[in-house]
Amino acid sequence: MARMHSASQFVSAIAIAAALAFTGTQPAAAAQPAPAEAIKPAPVADLVNRVTIPYESFTLPNGLRVLVNTDRKAPVVAVSVWYAVGSKNEPKGKTGFAHLFEHLMFNGSEHAPGDFFEPLQQVGATDMNGTTWFDRTNYFETVPTAALDRTLMLESDRMGYLLGAVTQEKLDNQRSVVQNEKRQGDNQPFGMVEYEELETLYPSGHPYHHSTIGSMDDLNSASLEDVKGWFRDHYGPNNAILVLAGDIDLATAKAKVAKWFGAIPAGPAVQPVSVPVPTLPAPVSKTIKDQIATTRIYRVWTIPGLDNPEYLPLQMAGAVLGGLASSRLDDALVRQQQLAVSVSASTSIFAQGGQFEVFADVKPGTDPAKVSAALDAEVARFLAQGPTQDELERAATTFAAGQIRALESVGGGSGKAPTLAEGLLYQHDAGAYRKELDAAAALTPAQVRDVTRKWLSRPTFALTVEPGTRTEGGEHRGGFLTDPKSPSARPAFWRDPRFADGSASGAGASAPDRSELPPVGQLSPLVFPKIERATLPNGMKVYFARRADVPAVSVRVSFDAGYAADPKNALGTEALLLKLMNEGTTTLDSSAFARARERLGASISGSANPDTTSFQLDAVTPNLAASLGLLADYIQHPALDARELERVRAQQLTAISGEMKDPTSLAFRVLYPTLYGPQHPYGIPATGTGDPAVVARLSRDDLATFHKRWFRPDTASVFVVGATTLAEVTKLLEKSFGAWKAPAEPAPVKNFAVPVPVQKPRIILIDRPASPQSVIMTGEVLDAKGTDDLLALRTANDIFGGNFLSRINTNLRETKGWSYGVSSGVVEREDRVPFRIIAPVQTDQTGPAIAELRKELTGFLGAKGVTADEIKWSTSGSARELPGMFETSRSVLDGVSSIIENKRPDNYYETLAGRYGSMTAQQADAAARAAISADKLVYVVVGDAAKVRPQLEALGLPVESLAIDSNVGSK
């Protein structure tokens, strides 16, 4: 699905890798690990030296720059095309146009007039998407090697031969889709903050003043001629970078790229846009209201971008101040003073500017003015003192470890292809990522202090968002918001893009035959790694698969627990336990535990779904032994400190309150208790955060009892994938976990024998006033278990709503333009699985959208079953995407755990291609008709009841209004 994302620039890996959420658990006595001070991690320089992306490059006569990385670990190639055009290039009155055009690029070209995703789906592409940001627009997909010619034909066709396929109908449709994307973003808590920041920090007319999503008025004004002019002016090969990474070499790349792109003529040279970094003339303060759980206090400054080396010290400052788990703000405002439930400091770095943002979520019952003063004091202290050497080393280690893990993937949003493209596009050097790592490791505390002081001592924008009814709307935000007659509306540094006629000379190459799509060659089958097994003396079962492509190892210790293990009178127990486990062990307090992780470059986290609780370690190989020791301490010896309990209790209660303000989370909290009934293990709020009344009274003993009962070595499964061996990892696991003994009492089990109530079709309406969209969520419980063979049913769902090309997404998004995207799914569960549909739609089409969903499902289960074309694109795509699905160690880890937990044979994934190849439309139809009933769906609608209820009452279904209170989701 074409979407707008925030820039996934490689420099943001500091904040992304450092801002990880960590949670966990506690059991019986075992040997204590060495103190944190005894941990001797590999030097940062050693980690940096392991980060490398070998590449070669060439340029076609038409100006297309091409980068090639050879990586033979999987028979796939990542194709990534980056255009040096984004929202900063938009002329006055056309905000949102770059992103609107990105959507149009997926609607077919002259020689491939259908949806761009359809032929890629058929060849098994993964990581398909397109994104737009201030400085660029990119398109990417990872495809089987044998489908590379077809993919390059499609990418080159929309680069050189788009305009004949662009129609007014397509423009109108995608305009509606983009406007619903805007509504969907605006409808979220804090959905107005980006508008406030950009409009305040950057003067009107500045290229970064308006949001990439644009304004409704400007989107409405986009004409067909505007589209054609934009294409001619910006989408020439001389304004693009193509990266091929994976199962390819330079000679092959040169031949294929020259064939498909060589005859496309160069476009007009795109003139550079001047983007100065503005300074506010004086501090600015503003307060707005929103449907949020607690007050949030922001401090925001403009800072330099990638064209100024000072962006990097600012990135590191953000990590130390509020990005690392051990950050200054976390220690001061959350752990020590306990004034805030969460804090953050981060940078958004663009090509020619950016923002440094700090915020604190006020602990309910605390005076926001006190939090504001404490926040400012910590920032001032940092500006005066700067970071310590240890803080910088931990930030650099976290950064390098994050890059090692990210670069295992050849494509997607953070793999090798986008990393090379971003470096060349923004810093004129595809190897900029490595220079950045070296520079980050070499930074001194004084450098970071001085640069941060220089930029953050300037006037700040102080924004406060308070709970309440919104007074700032988003419908017309994103434009220039000035009098068009004002001289300041078009300052000297602004350039209107020239809508040229595209009459630039061609490259002189012969054009290939584009009369039909190139055939797909012989596809390489999936070779899933061998699963090796061992059992520790204490009963822990070990499942290992070797992947040695990067020096990293992923470990998951999984227990049969999950949110469904919560006592029925104590919903939220496990979620609170996981939060508290993150606050240190019996030998390490929460700050020391965070520092130990960061020194090792290790990510350690605890998570749960309804069926299982898992503790994940992502480690770099040189630090594996020490990282496993830390993981074992985390699982076996949580401190469960009573003082920390009160702090994390406030965090969880605030999170529950936030879910009640968020339309999608609120629908989830209501749907599952309704479908399964309150006594079934799955009849709980899907987030697992539980009942606020229960969370308010849970004691330390409650949590310790749950931990001892459900987390025990004889029920633990340990999944390991990475650059080690079974013998080595078993030895390390015995050292870390060997002294942990199982309790004498039998292991607990969940009671799935509780009957599921028979549902009558109806609508449950939850009023959320002033919502620009309604969230529709519907479903039913199927008479099928997750351990059953559900392949045919999942294929049927793929066709109905599980794929971008599915019937309901094609109807509500691509045809009617009522939504940014709708989907259905047969949700993963150990026991009885639910069938679910999620459809966020514009408010005035809520009733009609439900009518369409009902019509589509009735037809699908009746006279309009799966067609021959549908079964072909679904099954062929599912079979061909298998090698790409298991490119990374993390995806192999997920695959191994799925095989074991669902009791499947080790070669399960290797048999899927054959099973898909023999599946018929009749088999998919039979599976869907046997499992799903259109007459049992319960619809939950979260929206503006005054506008929505009349639409719903016209559908002929009973409409029940549900008032939201503290017990929502637990009734």
N, C-alpha and C positions, 0 to 999 in steps of 0.2 A: 504494500500500500504506500502510495506517495504521501509523505508527511513532512512537516516542518520540524526540524530538531534544532536544539541549541547546538552551537559549534562543538564538534567532537575533536577539537584540536588536541594534538598529542601533548601539548604543554599542560592541559587540564588533567593529565594523569596523576599529577601530584595530589590534587584535591580529590579526584575520584578514588584513587587507591587508598588515600588516607582517611577518607570519610566513611569507612566501613562500619557497619553496625555489628557489635559483638554481643552474643548472649550465650548462656550455657546451663550447668547442673552440679550436684554433690553426692558420693556414696560412702561405703564402708572404709575402714582404715586401711591405708596402704603406705608404702614407703614414700617419704616426702622428697621432692626434687631438690636440686641444688638451688641456693638463692639466686635471684635474678642477676645479682652482681657477678656471679660466677659464669654466666653465659658469655661465651666468646664467639660472637658472630664473625662471619667472613667480612673482611674490610669492604667498604663501599666500592672501592676501586675494582675489586675482584668481580663484584656483581655488574658494575658498569661495563667491564670488559667482555661480559657474556652477552651483552645486548648488541646485536649486529644484524643488519639486513643487507646482504650483498645485492647489488643491482647494477644493471647496465642500461644505457640510454641511447636514444637516437631521435632525430627530428625529421619529419617529412618535409618535402619542399613547400607544402601549404602551411607550414608552421606548427603542426600538431607535435607536441612533445610527448615522448613515449618512454616509460620506465619499465624495466623487466626484472623481476626477481624470480629465481628458480628455486622451487621448494617441492621436492618429489614425494613428500610423506603421504600424500593422498592424490588420487587421480582427479583433481579439480583445479580450476584456474579462477582466481578472483579478477573480475573486470571492474575497474573503477574509473569513471570519467568525471573530471572536475572542470567546471567552467568558472572563469574569473569574473563572475557577475552575481551580485546579491542585492539585497534591498537597499544598500547604499547607492546603487546605480539608478534607482528609480527617480524619474522626473516628478516634479511637483504635481500633485493631483492623481498620481498613480501608485500610491503606497499599496503594498501587498502584491504588486504585479509580478515580481520575480518568483514569488512562491506560487501564485496562480499559474504562471507559465510552467513551472515544474510539474504541476498536476497535468497540464495539457500534454506534456511530453510522454505521458503514459497512455495516451488515448489513440495511438496509432500513427503511422507515417505513410508516405505515398505507396511504398511497396509492401508494407505490412500494416494494412488499415485497421486491423482489429486491436483489441486491448493488448498493450505491450506485455502484460503478465502472462497471457495465455500460451504463447509459444515457449516462454521460459519455464512456465509450470510444466509443460509437457516434457521438457528435457531434464527436469529435476533440479532446477536452480534453487539455491538457498541464499539467505541474506539479501533478498531483493528489496530495494527501496530507492528513494530519492529524498534529498533534504535540501533546504534552503536556509541560509543565514545571511548576516549582513554583507559578507565579503565573497560568498561563493554559492554555487549550486552544484550538487554532486548526484551521480547516479551510480548504483553499484549492484552487482550480483556475483555469486560464486556458482560456477557451472561445471558439470563433468567435462573433462578434457575433450571428449569426442563431440561436444556441443559448442566448442569455441567458435567455429566458423559461423554458426547460426547466430550466436550472441553478438559477434562483431558486426555481422550484417545488420542486426536490429539496432545496435548502438549507432552505427554509421548512418543508417537510414534516417534516424531521427535527428542526427546532426546535420545531414546534408539535404534531406528530402522530406521535410515535415509539412510545409505550408499547404500542399495540395490536399492534405488529410484533415486540416483544421477547419471546422465548420462552426457556424453560429450556434448550432445545437450543442456541440461539444463545449464550447466556451460557456454557454449558459449553464450547462450541467455542472461543470467543474467550478464555476463561480459559486454555485449553491453549496457544493461540497466544501469548498474552502470557507465559506461563511459559517457553515455548521462546525467546521474545525475551530473557527474563532469562538463561536458560542460555547463549544465544549470546553475550551481552555478558560474562557471568561467565567464559566459556571463553577469552576473549582474554587475552593478556599484560596485566598491570596491571588486570585486571578487578575486583579487590577494592579498588582505591585509593579510588574514590568513596565506598564504604561507610565505609572507615576515616576519611576526612576529615569526612564529615557527622556520623558518630556521635561523633567526638571533639570537633569544634569547636562543635557545638550540643547543648545539654542534652536529655535525654530529654523528649519532649513538645513540644519546640520545633517550629514548623511546617517548618523546614528540616532537622530531625534525620534524617529518613528519606528514602531515595532515591525518586524518582518511580516507578521500576519496582516498588517495594514488596517485600513478603516473600511467599514461597510460602504460608505458613500463612494470611496475611490474604487473599490472592487466593482460596484455597480456601474461605474463609468467606463470600465475597460471595454474597448471596442475590438472588433475583429481586426481592424487595420492596426490597432495598437499591438496586437499579438504578432502580426506579421512583421511589423517594424522592429519589435523587440528581438525576434528571432534573427532577422537579418543583421541587426546591429551587434549582437552579443554571442551568438551561438556558432560562430565560425571555428574551424579547427585551430586557427592561430590564437584563439582565446581559451584553449582547452589543454588539459593534461590527461593522458590515458596511461593507466598503470595495469600491467598484467603480472600477477603474482601467483606462483604455484607450479603446476606440472607443465612447464613450458621453458624453452630456452630462447636465446637472443635471435638465432637464425630463423627459427619458426615464427617468432613474434614479428620480425621485420617483414617476412613474406606475407603473413596474414594481414598485418596492419596496412601495409602498402596496398594490398589488394582491395580492402574494403574502405579505407579512408583516403587513399591517395588521390582519387579524382575529385574529391570535394574541394571546391574553391575556397581560398582564404576569404574571410570577411573583412570589413573595415577595421582598422586598428581601434581598439577600445581605449579611449583616452583615460588617463589616471584621474581618480577623484581625490581631491585634497581633503584630508580628514584631520583637522587639528584636535588636540586634546584640550577641551575647554576647562576653565576654572570658574567656579561660582564666584560672583563678586562678594557674596556674604553668605554666612550659613543660612540654610533654608529648613524650616520645620513645617511638617504637615501631619494631620491626623485624619485617617479615613476609617470607615466601618465596613465590616464584612461578616459573613456567616462563618465564624471561626471559634475554636474552643477557648482560646486565651489570647491576651494582648501580645503582639509581637512588636519589638522595637528594632528598627533598622538604622544603620549608619552606612552611607554609601558615598564613594568618591570616584571620579573619573581617574584613570591611570593610563600609561602608555600601552601600546599593543606590541605585536611581534616585530615591528619595524624599529623597536627601541630595546636594547639589551636589558634595560631596567625592569622589563616585565618579569624576568626570572626571579630576582630577589623578592619582588612583590608576591609572586606565586609561593615562594618558600615561606615568606612571612605569613601568608594566609594559612598555610599548613600548620605552622607552629602556633599561631594565635588561636585558630579555631577549626582546623581541619583534622589534625591528628586526634586519635582517641585520648591522648594525654595532653591535649592542648591547654594553653593558658586559660582560655575562657571556660573550658570544661572544669578544670581544677578549681578556678576561683568562683564562678557564678553557679555552677551546678553542684559540684562536690562539696566545697567548703562552705560558702555562704548560703547555698541552697535557695537562691533567689529565682533561678530559672529552671525550667524542666528540660530545655535544650538550648544549645547555642551553636553558632556556626560563623566561620570566617572563610571566605573563598574569593577567588578572582575569576572573572569572565574576561578572557583575553581574545580580542579580535585582531584582525590584521593591522589596524592602525589606531587602536585604542582599546578601552575596556573599562570595567568597573571593579572596584574592591568593595565587597559587601560584608558587613558584619550584622548579625541579628541575634536576638535573645527572645525566647518564648517565656513570658512571665509565669512563674509558678502561681497557680490560682490562689487568691487570698493575699498575694503580695502587692505592695504598692508599686505600680509601674515606674513612678518617679525614682524610687530607690533602685530599681533594676537599671534604669537608664543611667543613673549616676555611677553605679558600679561598672556598667559596661564601658562608659567613657573613661573611668579611672584605669581599667585594665588596658585599654587601647593606649592611653597616655603613658602608662608604665612601660608598655612594649616599645613605644617610640623613644622613650628615654633610655631604656636599657638594651633593647635589641634581644635577639635570641641567644641562647648559650650554644657552645660548640656541640654539646650532646644533642640538643634539640635539632640542630641543623643536620647532624649525621643521621638521626632517626628519620627526618623528613626525606633526605636523599636516599636512604636505604629503602624506605617505603616506595619512593618514586621508581627506583631501579627495579625492585621486585615486581611492581605493577606492570612495568614495561615488559619484563621477561614473560609474564603471563599473557599479556595482551598480544604480544607478537607471535604467539603460537598459531594464531589464526592468520590466514593469508588475506582475508578481506573483511567484510562487515564494516562496523563503525570504528574499530580501533586496531585492526590488524596491520599487516605489513603494507598492503596497497594504500590504505588511507594515510598511513604515517609517512610514506614516501611522497605521496601527492601533496599533503599539507605542507611539508617542508619546502618542496619546490615552488608551490603556489605562493606561500606567504613569506618565505625567507630566501627564495631563489636558490635553494640548496636542498636536494632530496635527502642528504645526510644530516640535516639540521637536528634531527632527533638525537643523534649521538653526541654532537657538539653540545647540545643542551644538557644531556646527562653528565658529561664531563664538567660543564660549567656549574651545574647544580652541586656536584660533589666537591668542587673547589671553592665554593662560596665561603666567605668568612662571616662571623657574626657582625663585625663592623660594617661590612658591605650591605648586608641585609638591613641593619639598623639605619644606616644613613639614607639608603634609597627609600625605605618605608617612611622615614621621618620627612623626607623631601615631599612625598606625594600625599601622605595622610595628615600632614599639618595644615593643609589647605582647607578652605571652608567645606563643610560636609552637608549632605542632605540627610536630615533626621526625619524618618518616616515612622509613624506609629499606626498600626492597624489594630483597631479595637473591635471586640464582638458587638454586633448590632446589625441593623438593616443598612444595606449598601446605599451610599449617597453618591458614589462615583460609578457611572456605568461604563460598559465597554463597547456598546454598539457602534459608536462613531469615533472611538479612540484609534490611534495609530496614524492619523493624518498629520499634516503640518500644523493645524490648529492656529492659523494666523489669518489676518486679513490679507487676501491675495494682492491687494493694492499696496501693502506695506513694503517699503524698500527692504526691510529685514527678512521678508519672506524668501528671498533668493539672494543670500549673501555671496560675496565674491568667490568664496571657495567652492560654491556649488556649481555642478555642471549638469545640464540637461543632456541625457544620452541622445546622440544623433540617430534619428531613424533613417538610416541610409537605404539605398535601393538594392544593395547586395550585388553590385555590378563589378566586384573585385575579380581579378583574373584567376583562372583555375590553376591547378597544380601541374597540369600537363600529363597526368597519368591516365591510362585507359580505364573506363568504367567497367566494373564487373557486371555479370548478369544478375539482375535483381528481380527477375520475373517470378521466382519462387524462393521459398526459404531453403537454405542449404540443408542437405540431409545430415542427420546425426550419425556419426561414425560408431564403431564398435565400442560399447560402453564397458568400462572395467567394473567387475563385480566388487561388492563390498568385502573386504577382508577384515573381519572384526578381531581384535586382539584375543589371544588365548586367555581364558580365565584360569588362573592357578589358585589353589586352595591350601590353607593351613588352619590349624586350630591351636590356640594357645592353651597351656595347661589349665587355665582358669575358665575355659569354655568359650572364650571370644573366638568367633569364626572370622577368618581373614580371606578376602577375595582380592586377587591381584591381577592387574593387566599392565604390561610394560609399554610405555610410550617414551622414547628417549629423544624426541625432537628438540625439546628445550630443557634446560637444567632446572626443572621444577617437578614437584610431587604434590598430588592432591590426595587427601585422606578424609574419609567420612566414617564416623562412628555412629551407627544408626540403631535405634531401639524401637520396638513395637510399643509405642505410646501415643504421642500426638495429642491434639486438642480433644479428641474424642475420649481420651482417658481421664479428662477432668471429672471429678465427682459431680453428679447432677445438681447437688446443692452448693457447688463451689466452682461455677464456671469462671474461668480466668486464672485458675491456679497455675497451670503450666506456663502460661505467658508471663505471669509475674515471677515465677521461678527463673525462667530464662533471663529475664531482665536483671534479676538480682545476682545470678551467677556471673554476669559480666562485671560485677563490681569487686572482683578480686577473689583470691584463694586464701587458704589459711596461712600462707607464707608471703603472699603479695597482695597489697591493697589495690584498689581499682586503678590508681595512677601508675603504680609500679608494674602491674600486669600489662597495662597498655604500653608502657615504655619497653617492656621486655619483648612484646610482639613487634614493635616498630624496629628495635635494634636488629631483630632477626629477619626483617622483611616478611614476616609471616602474617597471613590473614587467618584469624580464628573466630568462628561465629557459631552460634547455636540457632536452630530454627525448627519449626514444627509445621506439619500439615495435619489434617484430621487423623491420619493413621500412624505416622512415625515422627520421632524426634531425632534430629541428626545434629552432630557436632562436626563442623568442617574445618579442616586445616588446608590452606594453600601455602606451600613452603618452597623456598629455593633449595635445590639439592645440597649445596654446601652447608646449609644450616638445618638440615632435616632432623638430625639427632636431637639438637636442642629444642627445635620446634615441636617435636613429638613429646618431649618431656613437658613442655608448657601445656600442650593439649591435654595430656594425662592429668596434670595438676588441675587444670580448668574443669575437667569432667568429674574427677574423683573428690577434689577437696575444695569446693566453693566455700567461701567464708560465711555466706548467708548472714552478713552483719546486720544486726537489728536496726542500727542507725541508717544504714544504706537502704534498708527495706522501706522506710518512710519516704525516702527520696524517690525510689523507683515506683513506689505505689502512686505518688503524685504524677509521675510521668505516664503510667498506664491509665489512670483515670482521665488525664488530659487527652490521651490518645483515643479513649472511648468517646469522650465528648467531641473530639474532632471527627470521628467516624459518623457521628450523628449529624454533623454539619455537611459532610461530603456526600453528594447524591448517590454515587456508586456504592460507597461503603455502607451507606444507610440501607440501600436496597439489599445488599448482601446480608446485613444483619437481620433483616426481616424474612428473606426468602427461605433459608434453610430450616430455621425452626418451624416455619409454616409447613414445609413439604414433609419433613421427617417426623414432626411431633416432638414435644419437649423431652420425652423420655428416651428417645433413640440416641445412640452415641453421636450421630451426625446432626441431631436436632439442636444445633448451637450456632451462634453467630460465626460466620465463616472465617472471620479474621482471628478468632481464638482469644481475643482480648477479654471476652466474658461479660459478666454482669457487674455493673459498677458498685452495686450494693455489696456484692460478695468481695470484690477486690478491696473495698474499703475496710473490710474486717479480717482478711486473711492474716494469719500469724506466721512467724518464722517456723514454728513447729509444723504448721500445715504444709509449708513448702518442703521442709526437710523430710517429712513423711512421704510426700509424693516422690521426691528424689530417690529415697532409699527403696521405695516399692517398685518403681518403674525402670530405673537405670541400674542395671546389674550386669556383670560380665558374661553370665551364661545366656543372656538374651541379646547380647551385642553382636552386630555384624560390622566388620571393619572392611571398607572398600578402599583400595589403594591403586592409583594409576599414576605412572610417571617414570622418571629417569632413575630407577633403582632396580633391585631384584627382589623376588619373594624371600629369598634367604636373608638378605640384608634387612629388609623391612620387618620381617618376623623377629629377627634378633633385636632390633630397636624397639618393637612393640612389647616384647617380653621384658625388656629393661624398663620401659615406661609404665606398662600396665600389669606386669606379672604378679605383683603383690596384692592386686585387687581380688578379693574373694567374694563369691556369691553368698547371699544370706541363705539360711536354712529353709525358710518358708517357700512354698511354691510360687512361681512367677504369676503375676496377675493376668487376667484376660478381660477383654471388653465384651459386653453383652449385646450382640447384634441380633438376638432373637426377639427383641422388642418389635412389635408390629408397626408398620408404617401406615398412617391414617389414609383412608380413601378420600381423595380430594374432589370437590366440585369446582368446575371452572368459575372463576370470579376474578375481580380486580380489587387489589388492596391499594388505596390511594393515600400517599403521604404528602402532606402540603409542605412545599418549600417555596414561599412567596418570592416573586421577582426572578425566578429562574428562567434564563433564556432558552434552556433546553429541558426536556423531560428525560429521565432515565427509565427505560422500560426493562424489566428483568422478569423472565418467566421460566418455568421449568416443571418437571415432574420426576418422581423417583421411578426408576426402571427395575424390572424384575431380572436384573443381571448384576453380576459381581465383577470387580476389576480384575480378578484372576481368571475370569472366563475368556474364551476366544472371542474378542469383540472386533476383529479386523474388518469384517464386512459392515458392521454397524458404524464403525468409525469412518469407513469409506463413504457410506451413505451420508453421514453427517458432513463430511468434507464437501460433498456436492451441495447439500442443503444450506449450510451456513458456516462451515469450518474453514473456508478458503476465500481469498479475495475474489475469486471468480464465482463464488457460490451464488445460489439463487437469491437469497435474501439480501446479500450485500449488493449484488447487481441491481436488484429492484430498488431498495431504499437509498442507496448511495449513488450508483452509477446511472440509473435511469431517472429516478425522481429527485435526487439531490436533497433529500430530507435529513440526511445523516452524514457524519464523517466516516462512519463505518459501523456495521452490525455483524454479529457473529453468533454461532451456536456451538455447543460442545457436549460431548459425552465425558463428563468430568472424572478424573482419576480418583478412585476410591478402592480400598481393599474389599469392602463389602458392597452393598447395593449402590450403584452409581446413579447420579442424576443426569438428566438431559436438561440443558440450560440455554436460553437465548438472552443476549444482552443487546439492547438497541437504544443508544442515546439519540434522540431526534429533536428537531426544533419544536418549540412549544405548540405552535398552531397546527402541527401535523401529528400530535400524539395519538388521538383516536384513529385517524386514517392509517397510521403506521401499524397499530395493533390489528386493525382489519386486514391489512396486507399480510402481516405475519400469519394470521389465522388462515387466510386464503392460501398462502404459499404452502403451509404445512399440510392442510387438508388435501390440496392437490398432489403434493409430493407423496403422501401416504395412500393416495387413491389413484385417480386416472392419469395423473401426470408424474409417473415414477421416473426413475433414473433413465436417461437416454444413452444411446450408444456413444455419442460424443462425450458426454459427461463422464461415463465410466472410463473412457479412454484417457482423457486428460488427467483425471484423478489418479488412476492406478499407475499409469506410465510415469507421471511426475513423482508419485510416492516411491516407486521402485528406483528411479534414477537419482533421487536426491539422497539415497542412503549413504554413499561415500562422503558426501559433503556434510551430512548430519553428524558424523563422528570424526571430524577433523581434529578436534582439540581434546586434550586430556580430560577436561571437565565434562565434555559431552560423552566420552567413553565411560567416565565414572558414573554418569547418570544412566547410561545403558547397562552397565554391569549391575548396578543396584536394582534397576527395573527387572532384569532377568531373574535375579535371586528373589526379590520380594514378591514377584508375581508368579514364581515357580515355573519359569519357562526354561527350555533347553538352552545350553550355552550357545548353540548356533542359531538362536531364534532370529536375530536380525539378518543373518546370511540367507535364511530361507524366505524372507519376506518378498524379495524380488520375484521369485517364482510364484508365490501365492498371489501377489498382485497381478501377475501376468495371466493367471488362469481365472481371475474373478470375473463374473458376469454381472450385467445390470440386474438380472433377475435375483441373483444372490444378495446384492446390496438392497434391493427393494424388499426382499423377504425379511432381511435382518431388521430394517427400519420399521416395517409394518408389524413385526412381531413384538418389538420393544416399545415403540412410541405410540401414544394415543393423543390426538389433537384435542380430545374432549376432556382431558384431565389437567390441562395447564392452568396454573395459578399465576396471575400477572401482578407484579409489584410495580407501581408507578410512583416515582418521586418527581414532583414538579409543582408548578403554580396551580393550586387546586381551583382557584377562581376561573382560570382560563381553560383548564384541562377537563374538569368534571363534566361540563356539558358535552364535550366530545366523547367521553367514556360512556356516559349514559345512553348515547345513541347506538352503542354497539350491541345492546341486548344482553349484556352480562351483569350480574349483581356487582355493585360498586360499594366497597366498604372503606370508610375513612379510618385511618389509624393515626391517633395522636401520639407524638413522640414524647416519651418520658424516660426516666432513668432506668426503666426495666425493659427498654426496647431490645428485642432479640432474645429475651430469656423467658418470654411468656409461653 
